[in-house]
Amino acid sequence: FQSASGYWNLMASLDEGETWSNLTVPSRALRIEPDGMNPGLLYAATLAGLFRSDDGGVNWAEMEGQFQTIRVADVRVDPSDSKTIYVVADTDDFQMDLGWASNYALWKSTDGGETFAEVKGGGFPATMKGRIDIASARSNPDVMYTMVEADTAPNAKPDPKAAPARRPSGLYRSEDAGKTWAYMNPENTRPFYY
């Protein structure tokens, strides 16, 4: 819930839900991700950037770099390597005239968030993307899943005899930590946006 100061309150329990304490997160947090290897280290994906807390959410600081002041919709930390962080972030301005909430991209860091590179190629949709959700298998963090809402490629010379292009939206699976992707399922009911 949002407090009068404009911060969103986060309730946390360190004893399996017996007691709860109130923490605050700057701006609108869309996801809070703990670093499973470093107790107290949390990341927050917010509408105003990517934030980090080193003290279990008591204090937060915006991470410097390319995600300052832009919408960050999701953040995930590799459960076996806390230096590997995945972020879904906006790449340009609101595109409501195109029917999209934003143009999101998937980014990966292998140095604990110092730098990020966009995940491209290897079967991942190359067209404009809306919402992207990320999950990884705890049994093997190299196995990742993304649910992607992606647009069709522009057709400069429409052919009335050709079948309409299908959107590459759907479920994608990677077995090599995001280097290559397999298109698993086209089911992607248009989601609510961030």
C-alpha positions in Angstrom: 0.0 0.0 0.0 1.1 3.6 -0.6 1.9 5.8 2.4 1.3 9.5 2.7 4.9 10.2 1.9 4.6 8.6 -1.5 6.5 5.5 -0.7 5.1 2.0 -1.1 5.2 -0.1 2.0 6.5 -3.6 2.0 5.8 -6.1 4.7 8.6 -8.6 5.4 8.8 -11.6 7.7 12.0 -13.4 8.7 10.3 -16.1 10.8 8.1 -17.8 8.2 5.2 -15.4 8.7 5.0 -15.4 12.5 5.8 -11.7 12.7 5.9 -8.9 10.1 7.8 -5.7 9.9 7.1 -2.7 7.7 9.7 -1.8 5.1 9.5 0.9 2.4 10.4 0.8 -1.2 10.9 4.0 -3.2 8.5 4.6 -6.0 6.1 1.9 -7.2 7.8 -1.5 -6.8 6.7 -4.1 -9.3 9.0 -6.9 -8.1 11.2 -7.4 -5.1 13.9 -10.0 -5.7 16.1 -11.4 -2.9 19.6 -12.6 -3.6 19.5 -16.2 -2.3 23.2 -16.3 -1.7 23.5 -13.0 0.2 21.1 -12.5 3.1 19.9 -8.9 3.2 20.6 -8.1 -0.4 17.4 -7.2 -2.3 16.7 -5.7 -5.7 13.5 -3.8 -6.6 12.1 -3.3 -10.1 10.2 -0.1 -10.0 8.5 2.4 -12.3 11.4 4.8 -11.5 14.4 2.5 -12.0 16.3 -0.4 -10.5 16.9 -0.2 -6.7 19.2 -2.2 -4.4 19.1 -2.7 -0.6 22.0 -4.2 1.3 20.3 -4.3 4.6 17.1 -6.3 4.0 15.0 -3.5 2.7 15.6 -0.9 5.5 17.5 1.4 3.1 17.3 1.6 -0.7 19.5 3.2 -3.3 18.8 3.6 -7.0 21.5 1.6 -8.9 23.6 3.8 -11.2 23.7 3.1 -14.9 21.3 2.6 -17.7 18.2 1.9 -15.7 18.0 5.1 -13.8 14.6 6.8 -13.9 13.1 4.4 -16.4 10.5 1.7 -16.0 12.0 -1.6 -14.8 9.3 -4.2 -14.9 11.0 -7.3 -13.5 14.3 -8.4 -11.9 15.6 -11.9 -11.2 18.8 -13.1 -9.6 20.4 -16.4 -10.7 19.9 -18.6 -7.6 23.4 -20.2 -8.1 25.3 -17.1 -9.1 24.4 -13.8 -7.5 26.5 -11.9 -10.1 24.1 -12.9 -12.8 21.0 -10.6 -12.8 18.2 -10.4 -15.4 16.2 -7.2 -15.8 13.2 -6.4 -18.0 13.3 -2.6 -18.7 11.7 -0.1 -21.0 13.7 1.0 -24.0 11.8 4.0 -25.1 8.8 6.2 -24.5 5.2 5.1 -23.9 3.7 3.7 -27.2 0.0 3.7 -26.5 -0.7 4.7 -30.1 0.7 1.3 -31.1 -1.4 -0.5 -28.6 1.7 -1.3 -26.4 2.3 -0.2 -22.9 6.0 0.1 -23.7 8.9 -1.3 -25.7 10.5 -3.6 -23.2 13.7 -5.6 -23.5 15.4 -8.4 -21.5 18.9 -7.5 -20.1 21.5 -9.6 -18.5 24.4 -8.7 -16.1 27.2 -11.1 -15.2 29.0 -8.7 -12.9 26.5 -8.1 -10.2 24.7 -5.3 -11.9 27.6 -3.1 -12.9 26.8 -3.5 -16.6 24.0 -5.1 -18.6 23.8 -6.3 -22.1 20.5 -6.8 -24.0 19.5 -10.4 -24.7 19.2 -10.6 -28.4 19.2 -13.3 -31.1 19.3 -17.0 -30.6 15.6 -17.4 -31.2 14.4 -14.6 -28.8 11.9 -12.3 -30.5 13.5 -9.4 -32.3 10.4 -7.3 -32.8 9.0 -4.7 -30.5 8.1 -6.3 -27.2 5.5 -5.5 -24.5 5.4 -7.4 -21.2 8.1 -10.0 -20.5 8.1 -12.3 -17.5 11.2 -14.2 -16.4 11.6 -17.5 -14.4 14.5 -19.9 -13.9 14.5 -23.4 -12.7 16.0 -23.7 -9.2 17.2 -27.2 -10.1 19.3 -25.8 -13.0 19.4 -22.0 -13.3 20.7 -22.2 -16.9 17.1 -23.3 -17.7 15.1 -20.2 -18.1 11.5 -19.4 -19.2 10.2 -16.1 -20.5 6.6 -15.2 -21.4 6.9 -12.6 -24.1 4.4 -10.3 -25.7 5.9 -9.5 -29.1 4.7 -7.7 -32.2 4.9 -9.0 -35.7 7.7 -7.9 -38.0 6.7 -5.0 -40.3 5.7 -6.0 -43.8 6.9 -3.4 -46.2 5.2 -5.0 -49.3 2.0 -6.7 -48.2 1.1 -9.7 -50.3 -2.7 -10.3 -50.4 -2.1 -14.0 -51.2 0.2 -14.5 -48.1 -1.2 -15.6 -44.8 -1.0 -12.9 -42.1 2.1 -12.9 -40.0 1.7 -14.5 -36.6 2.9 -12.7 -33.5 5.9 -14.3 -31.9 4.3 -13.9 -28.5 4.3 -16.8 -26.1 6.5 -19.0 -23.9 10.2 -19.3 -24.7 12.7 -21.7 -23.0 16.5 -21.4 -22.8 18.8 -24.2 -21.6 22.0 -22.1 -21.7 21.2 -19.1 -19.6 19.6 -17.0 -22.4 22.1 -17.6 -25.2 19.5 -19.5 -27.3 15.8 -19.8 -27.0 13.1 -22.3 -28.2 9.6 -21.2 -28.9 7.5 -23.5 -26.7 3.9 -22.3 -26.9 2.0 -19.4 -28.6 -0.4 -19.0 -25.7 -0.1 -15.5 -24.3 -3.4 -14.0 -23.3 -2.9 -10.2 -23.5 -1.7 -9.4 -20.0 -2.3 -6.5 -17.8 0.6 -4.1 -18.1 3.0 -2.9 -15.4 
